[in-house]
Amino acid sequence: MNITFTEPFNGNCPIQAEGLTSCGSPWYFRARADVSLHVGERDGCPLKNTIWVIRDSYKGAPKFNSLDYPGWASHEACQEWLEKALACFEDWKISQGINSL
């Protein structure tokens, strides 16, 4: 999957990144005690104008590392989770009959 980043993965605990979906909606990724992806309205803030969100709790989050704590995951592991989450968003759009946001 081709992911468009406006801010690449950075930091640890939290690890954060921002970008755009295939339809141009902004997204925000964060991994700390849990892992989440917020997608916002086009030209809006994904945290203030959220139209779709997916989250894995600490217990349900992928085991990114030996600490089992998402905030210290490798950026490669975060990218794998992000790709899956964005694919879920694309599936959701299709199920709702949404071509653009």
C-alpha positions in Angstrom: 0.0 0.0 0.0 1.3 3.4 -0.9 1.0 5.7 2.2 1.2 9.5 1.9 2.9 11.0 5.0 2.8 14.7 5.8 4.8 14.0 9.0 6.6 10.6 9.1 6.8 8.4 12.2 8.7 10.1 14.9 9.4 9.8 18.6 8.8 7.1 21.1 6.0 6.9 23.7 4.2 8.3 21.9 5.1 7.5 18.3 3.2 9.8 16.0 2.7 10.3 12.3 0.3 12.2 10.0 -0.7 11.9 6.4 -3.5 11.8 3.8 -5.7 8.9 2.8 -6.2 8.0 -0.9 -9.1 10.4 -1.1 -7.2 13.2 0.5 -8.6 13.1 4.0 -6.1 13.8 6.8 -5.1 11.0 9.2 -3.3 11.0 12.6 -1.5 7.9 14.0 -0.5 7.5 17.6 1.0 4.6 19.6 1.5 4.9 23.3 -0.5 2.8 25.7 -2.7 1.9 22.8 -2.5 2.3 19.0 -5.0 4.5 17.1 -5.7 6.0 13.7 -8.1 9.0 13.4 -9.3 10.0 9.9 -10.8 13.5 9.6 -12.9 15.4 7.2 -11.1 16.7 4.1 -9.2 19.9 5.0 -10.0 19.4 8.7 -8.1 18.2 11.7 -8.4 14.4 12.1 -8.7 14.8 15.9 -11.3 17.6 15.9 -13.3 16.5 12.9 -13.0 12.7 13.1 -15.1 10.8 10.6 -13.5 7.3 11.3 -11.3 5.9 14.0 -9.8 2.5 14.8 -8.0 1.7 18.0 -6.3 -1.3 19.5 -6.1 -1.3 23.3 -3.0 -2.1 25.2 -4.2 -5.7 25.7 -5.4 -6.0 22.1 -2.6 -4.1 20.4 -0.1 -6.0 18.3 2.9 -7.2 20.2 5.3 -4.8 18.7 8.3 -5.6 20.8 9.6 -7.4 23.8 8.0 -4.9 26.1 4.6 -5.5 24.6 4.1 -1.8 24.8 3.0 0.0 21.6 4.8 3.3 22.5 8.2 1.6 22.1 7.4 -0.2 18.8 9.7 0.0 15.8 8.5 2.4 13.1 8.4 -0.6 10.8 5.9 -2.4 13.1 3.9 0.8 13.2 3.8 1.0 9.4 2.5 -2.5 9.2 -0.3 -1.7 11.6 -1.0 1.6 9.8 -1.3 -0.2 6.5 -3.9 -2.6 7.9 -5.8 0.2 9.5 -5.9 2.3 6.3 -7.1 -0.8 4.4 -9.9 -1.1 7.0 -10.8 2.6 6.3 -10.9 1.9 2.6 -13.2 -1.1 3.1 -15.4 1.0 5.3 -15.7 3.7 2.6 -16.7 1.1 0.1 -19.3 -0.5 2.4 -20.8 3.0 2.9 -20.8 3.8 -0.8 -18.4 6.8 -0.2 -16.3 7.8 -3.2 -14.7 10.9 -1.7 -14.9 12.8 1.6 
